[in-house]
C-alpha cells in the first residue's frame, strides 16, 4: 500500500469516474485502474462497485477511503512540518478566492504580496464559496478569501475589509442623476442579478428585499463583468461591489449611484485551517492586504 494508491482511491471516490479521477491525479486511466485493482487484491476486499458508466465506493470501501483521506492529510503535515526548518515564505501558497472578489482584488494583492514575500507565489483557485470550503477542508487549498458569514469546523477566519455596494444604471436612465438611492427603491423586473448559488446574489437580495427575481435568462448573469455589460447595454440596473467599479472596470456607458446611509456592504475575510503549519504565510497575506491602496476597501487589518 502506497500514498499514491491512497490518492487514487480518494480521487475516484470523489469523482465517481475513472477518467476524471485519472485526469485529477495526472495519470492515465489504465494506470489508475491497475493500481486500484492491485490495492483491492492486497487488502482482499472490493473497494468500489463498478458498472457500465457507474462507479461508487462499496460499504467497506467508503470506510477505507475515509481513512485514506486522514492518512493523506497526516502525510501532508509531515511534509509541511519538514518545511518549518526552512523559510515559511519560500514556496507556493494555494489561495482560493470567490468569483466576485478575485478579478478585482488579486491584481493589487499580488503586487503588494511580492513586496512582502517575493519568494511565495500564489497558486490561485477561483470558485464558489461552497467549493472553496470543501477544498479548504480537504487540504486542497491553504487559505481562501471569501465573504462572511463563513463557518467551517477547524477553520479560522480573519476579517480583511468591508466593501460597500453601489447601484449601477445605464446612461439615460431616470435614476442617473440621483445623488443617492434607498435600498428599498431598488426593485422591479429590470434589476439584473447573478445566477443562483452565488453568495453575492444572496447579499444583494438581503440588502434590497424588494427586488423581484423571476428566473429568466436575460435578467441573470454568470459574472459581475457580464452584469456590468448588460447594464451598459441598457438591459436593466444592478447592485455591484465597489471594487468592481474602480478603474479600469468603470466606463462612460454606466452611472454609479451610492446608497443612502447606512450603505449595504459585505465583509471579506481570510480563512485557513487551524492546523496550518505556515503561520508566517498568513501574516504575509495580512501585511499585503494592509498595503492595498484602494478606496473600495475599508481595511480592518
Phi, psi and omega per residue, in radians:
X1 nan 2.273 -3.115
X2 -2.184 2.843 3.067
X3 -1.087 -0.585 3.117
X4 -1.083 -0.763 3.111
X5 -1.123 -0.652 3.097
X6 -1.132 -0.673 3.085
X7 -1.103 -0.662 -3.138
X8 -1.102 -0.811 -3.068
X9 -1.245 -0.559 3.073
X10 -1.160 -0.769 3.132
X11 -1.093 -0.740 -3.125
X12 -1.170 -0.680 3.115
X13 -1.123 -0.607 -3.113
X14 -1.417 -0.565 -3.089
X15 -1.612 -0.475 -3.086
X16 0.968 0.566 -3.126
X17 -2.790 2.213 -3.075
X18 -1.126 -0.719 -3.093
X19 -1.129 -0.803 -3.125
X20 -1.184 -0.659 3.112
X21 -1.125 -0.714 3.119
X22 -1.133 -0.744 3.115
X23 -1.096 -0.714 3.124
X24 -1.093 -0.611 -3.114
X25 -1.584 0.004 3.111
X26 1.064 0.715 3.059
X27 -2.324 2.957 3.071
X28 -1.332 2.751 3.129
X29 -1.082 -0.735 3.103
X30 -1.058 -0.677 3.126
X31 -1.053 -0.799 3.130
X32 -1.149 -0.757 -3.110
X33 -1.097 -0.773 -3.127
X34 -1.131 -0.729 -3.124
X35 -1.110 -0.718 -3.141
X36 -1.207 -0.700 3.094
X37 -1.101 -0.679 3.114
X38 -1.130 -0.690 3.112
X39 -1.162 -0.682 3.098
X40 -1.097 -0.693 3.090
X41 -1.114 -0.737 -3.134
X42 -1.116 -0.726 -3.113
X43 -1.431 -0.358 3.121
X44 1.360 0.362 3.113
X45 -2.424 2.709 3.055
X46 -1.570 2.018 -3.078
X47 -1.427 -0.454 -3.074
X48 -2.316 2.461 2.954
X49 -1.557 2.276 -3.048
X50 -2.113 2.464 3.054
X51 -2.622 -3.107 3.139
X52 -1.176 1.947 -3.111
X53 1.207 0.363 -3.055
X54 -2.471 2.313 3.009
X55 -2.621 2.334 -3.099
X56 -2.701 2.541 3.118
X57 -1.052 2.430 2.995
X58 -1.253 3.082 -3.129
X59 -1.038 -0.847 3.114
X60 -1.266 -0.550 3.133
X61 -1.090 -0.667 3.129
X62 -1.094 -0.671 3.116
X63 -1.209 -0.669 3.115
X64 -1.156 -0.733 3.131
X65 -1.086 -0.730 3.123
X66 -1.064 -0.752 3.119
X67 -1.208 -0.603 3.102
X68 -1.095 -0.681 3.105
X69 -1.074 -0.752 3.092
X70 -1.072 -0.740 -3.130
X71 -1.095 -0.710 3.131
X72 -1.167 -0.664 3.094
X73 -1.106 -0.733 3.128
X74 -1.168 -0.657 3.104
X75 -1.117 -0.672 3.103
X76 -1.143 -0.644 3.086
X77 -1.094 -0.683 3.100
X78 -1.038 -0.786 -3.137
X79 -1.113 -0.767 -3.099
X80 -1.227 -0.647 3.101
X81 -1.088 -0.658 3.112
X82 -1.101 -0.478 -3.134
X83 -1.364 -0.229 -3.105
X84 -1.047 -0.552 3.131
X85 -1.231 -0.237 3.090
X86 -1.825 3.128 -3.126
X87 -1.177 2.124 3.121
X88 -1.156 -0.282 3.137
X89 -1.699 0.186 3.125
X90 -1.878 1.864 -3.118
X91 2.261 2.777 -3.063
X92 -1.152 2.656 3.030
X93 -2.138 2.209 -3.096
X94 -1.515 1.920 -3.041
X95 -1.984 2.207 3.013
X96 -1.742 2.591 -3.139
X97 -2.643 2.493 3.136
X98 -1.330 2.755 -3.024
X99 -1.044 -0.614 -3.040
X100 -1.435 -0.010 3.101
X101 -2.000 -0.746 -2.978
X102 -0.858 -0.989 -3.037
X103 -1.104 -0.401 -3.011
X104 -1.744 -0.615 -3.136
X105 -1.513 -0.712 -2.938
X106 -1.055 -0.727 3.134
X107 -0.981 -0.729 3.117
X108 -1.266 -0.727 -3.093
X109 -1.128 -0.767 -3.133
X110 -1.080 -0.752 3.119
X111 -1.069 -0.754 3.136
X112 -1.181 -0.684 -3.105
X113 -1.162 -0.570 3.138
X114 -1.090 -0.522 3.094
X115 -1.297 -0.577 -3.081
X116 -1.485 -0.755 -3.068
X117 -2.442 1.369 -3.039
X118 -1.136 -0.335 -3.117
X119 -1.793 0.340 -3.131
X120 -2.172 1.315 3.110
X121 -1.192 2.707 -3.136
X122 -1.683 2.354 2.897
X123 -1.757 1.989 -2.892
X124 -1.809 2.335 3.031
X125 -2.120 1.977 3.086
X126 -1.717 2.192 -3.039
X127 -2.817 3.139 3.096
X128 -1.438 2.779 -3.032
X129 -0.977 -0.801 -3.095
X130 -1.056 -0.706 3.140
X131 -1.235 -0.676 3.100
X132 -1.129 -0.639 3.100
X133 -1.065 -0.769 3.116
X134 -1.099 -0.763 -3.111
X135 -1.174 -0.637 3.097
X136 -1.158 -0.777 3.136
X137 -1.111 -0.673 -3.071
X138 -1.528 0.144 3.111
X139 1.148 0.478 3.002
X140 -1.552 -0.189 3.049
X141 -2.311 2.677 3.038
X142 -1.587 -0.767 -3.097
X143 -2.522 2.847 3.102
X144 -2.506 2.581 3.037
X145 -1.979 2.118 -3.053
X146 -2.682 3.087 -3.106
X147 -1.660 2.465 3.055
X148 -1.396 2.691 0.102
X149 -1.379 2.584 3.099
X150 -2.575 2.030 -3.065
X151 -2.288 1.965 -3.140
X152 -2.406 2.191 -3.120
X153 -0.967 2.356 3.111
X154 1.410 0.124 -3.107
X155 -2.087 2.314 3.098
X156 -1.688 2.645 3.061
X157 -2.269 2.623 3.089
X158 -2.394 2.015 3.106
X159 -1.023 2.404 -3.131
X160 -1.852 -0.861 -3.099
X161 -2.846 2.810 2.968
X162 -1.796 2.510 -3.132
X163 -2.316 2.070 -3.088
X164 -1.420 2.818 3.136
X165 -1.732 2.602 3.094
X166 -2.256 2.658 3.025
X167 -1.573 2.378 3.077
X168 -2.117 2.353 -3.127
X169 -2.339 2.741 3.082
X170 -1.328 2.723 3.060
X171 -1.007 2.408 -3.124
X172 1.593 -0.102 3.114
X173 -1.237 2.566 -3.136
X174 -0.994 -0.396 -3.115
X175 -1.531 -0.123 -2.868
X176 -1.067 -0.429 -3.120
X177 -1.797 0.139 3.101
X178 -1.193 2.406 3.098
X179 -1.258 -0.492 3.127
X180 -2.904 2.875 -3.095
X181 -2.443 2.542 3.112
X182 -1.440 2.522 3.138
X183 -0.970 -0.635 -3.105
X184 -1.235 -0.249 3.107
X185 -1.447 -0.226 3.099
X186 -1.473 1.692 -3.037
X187 -2.685 2.916 3.057
X188 1.823 2.994 -3.047
X189 -1.249 -0.197 -3.088
X190 -1.523 -0.014 -3.128
X191 -1.363 2.169 -3.120
X192 -1.635 2.339 -3.082
X193 -2.236 2.816 2.978
X194 -1.296 2.824 3.108
X195 -1.067 2.681 3.106
X196 -1.026 2.537 -3.127
X197 1.766 -0.173 3.107
X198 -1.629 2.258 -3.054
X199 -1.121 -0.544 3.135
X200 -1.177 -0.616 3.038
X201 -0.987 -0.820 -3.130
X202 -1.098 -0.640 3.134
X203 -1.184 -0.652 3.097
X204 -1.154 -0.771 3.126
X205 -1.118 -0.576 3.088
X206 -1.235 -0.625 -3.129
X207 -1.357 -0.546 -3.089
X208 -2.196 1.302 -2.998
X209 -1.140 -0.227 -3.124
X210 -1.448 -0.074 -3.126
X211 -1.122 2.180 3.003
X212 -1.587 2.389 -2.966
X213 -2.362 1.150 3.005
X214 -1.095 2.516 -3.063
X215 -1.420 1.441 3.089
X216 -2.043 2.484 -3.047
X217 -1.028 -0.667 -3.038
X218 -1.195 -0.379 -3.056
X219 -1.689 -0.056 -3.051
X220 -2.104 2.427 3.104
X221 -2.175 2.748 -3.137
X222 -1.486 -0.310 -3.078
X223 -2.586 2.831 3.070
X224 -1.092 -0.665 3.115
X225 -1.041 -0.716 3.105
X226 -1.147 -0.775 3.116
X227 -1.017 -0.784 -3.120
X228 -1.054 -0.715 3.114
X229 -1.186 -0.647 3.108
X230 -1.122 -0.697 3.084
X231 -1.105 -0.815 -3.138
X232 -1.038 -0.523 -3.140
X233 -1.416 -0.056 3.107
X234 1.496 0.312 -3.104
X235 -1.453 -0.165 3.139
X236 2.812 -2.896 3.096
X237 -2.091 2.929 3.134
X238 -2.703 3.045 3.038
X239 -2.104 2.176 -3.076
X240 -2.279 2.711 3.074
X241 -1.250 2.600 -3.027
X242 -1.065 -0.595 -3.134
X243 -1.053 -0.484 -3.133
X244 -1.461 0.050 -3.102
X245 -2.085 0.148 3.080
X246 -1.490 2.872 3.036
X247 -0.994 2.334 0.184
X248 -1.766 0.382 -3.007
X249 -1.573 -0.312 3.085
X250 -1.397 2.810 3.086
X251 -2.718 2.992 -3.047
X252 -1.331 -0.064 -3.107
X253 -1.620 -0.107 3.112
X254 -2.233 2.760 3.057
X255 -2.101 2.414 -3.117
X256 -1.855 2.218 -3.097
X257 -2.122 2.231 3.104
X258 -1.304 2.769 2.995
X259 -1.438 2.704 2.968
X260 -1.172 2.557 3.073
X261 -1.093 2.570 -0.094
X262 -1.351 2.218 -3.079
X263 -1.230 2.319 3.055
X264 -1.103 2.568 -3.091
X265 -2.698 3.063 3.009
X266 -2.245 2.658 3.088
X267 -1.860 2.170 -3.097
X268 -1.792 2.411 -3.030
X269 -2.370 2.812 2.992
X270 -1.726 2.386 -3.133
X271 -2.228 2.431 3.105
X272 -2.702 2.747 3.136
X273 -1.170 2.481 -3.101
X274 -1.206 -0.211 3.113
X275 -1.762 0.128 -3.120
X276 -1.050 2.271 -2.954
X277 -1.709 0.281 3.082
X278 -2.166 1.122 -3.096
X279 -1.047 -0.498 3.127
X280 -1.173 -0.473 3.080
X281 -1.181 -0.667 3.062
X282 -1.099 -0.783 3.122
X283 -1.046 -0.664 3.141
X284 -1.157 -0.718 3.104
X285 -1.105 -0.734 3.117
X286 -1.102 -0.704 3.101
X287 -1.127 -0.661 3.119
X288 -1.140 -0.676 3.089
X289 -1.120 -0.712 3.112
X290 -1.079 -0.419 -3.137
X291 -1.488 -0.016 3.135
X292 -1.173 2.520 -3.141
X293 -2.252 1.411 -3.141
X294 -2.562 2.323 3.111
X295 -1.180 -0.210 -3.114
X296 -1.313 -0.357 -3.029
X297 -1.972 1.998 3.062
X298 -1.530 1.663 -2.951
X299 -1.142 2.506 3.122
X300 -2.094 0.054 -3.098
X301 -1.890 nan nan
